[in-house]
Amino acid sequence: QVQLVESGGGLVQVGGSLRLSCTASGRTFSRYAMGWFRQAPGKERELVAAISGSGMSMRYADYVKGRFLVSRDNAKNTVSLEMNALKPEDAAVYFCAAKSAPPSLIVSSLNYDYWGRGTQVTVSS
């Protein structure tokens, strides 16, 4: 059982940057693969980035490669998403998710076990 809380969302201009954070409960955080998802109004939830439990492997959606960076600090039970060069189409509610997995495994599907409640990112043009 893992509880997730996202923070760091807000309003940013096109081309600006934001850093989202997700804090997890429990003492077995390193045993969970983590993912960042986003969902805009009227659209399906989509994977933005994923990271393995060890933090050694990452995967990004094509539309954020070179702009976003996912990282984790297992000692602090946190996973972060650094977002740069933001575009209007990046505006959405961003969700943190967790799934029990081997240390090297990246979970790239929607099949996560635990979800945060989301944090709003608004990009102004």
Secondary structure, DSSP 8 states (H G I E B T S, - for coil): ---EEEE--EEEETT--EEEEEEE-SS-GGGEEEEEEEE-TTS--EEEEEE-TTS--EEE-GGGTTTEEEEEETTTTEEEEEE-S--GGG-EEEEEEEEE--TT----SS--SEE---EEEEEE-
